Amino acid sequence: MRLFGCAAFLSTALTLAGLPGSALAASYDFVPAPQTDLNRIYRIDRVTGEVSSCQYGLQEGTIGVTLCFSPGEGAGAQQPGEYGLVASRHEREGGVFRVNYRTGDMSICYVFDERVVCTPQARPSSAASTIAPSASTPSGGSGTGASPQRP
């Protein structure tokens, strides 16, 4: 009887050891929006970079509902990589940065029109670092406001 138990354990251990590392690793990461008065959390698929989001919502006669926003423009699956989410420390920012740890590419993701959208991925270059901040930062009057999300 004891021999059978050891054989079963050894068989299970060998099966798990044969699985690729990604099958044992977590598939998603979660990061809250940095905005201090917003109860939104973002989810990213670590391999595909697909981003979605959920938040708490009030509903009459209930304890509330979970409102989820599916991937929209730019937030769908990207080239396979090693993706993560990074929240800024800006207390009024409702979005997060999607980063690809393998390539250094980044984009900004936020909720817009009840979907998660992300800007095109970009990679900082040494040439871009010499541009004056005022030349690369859109002004408030350009229609590209810093927080286009809707709570």
Beta strands, then each sheet from edge to edge (+ up, - down):
strand 1: 28-32
strand 2: 40-45
strand 3: 51-57
strand 4: 65-69
strand 5: 83-86
strand 6: 96-100
strand 7: 106-112
strand 8: 115-118
sheet 1: 1+ 2- 3+ 4-
sheet 2: 5+ 6- 7+ 8-
end
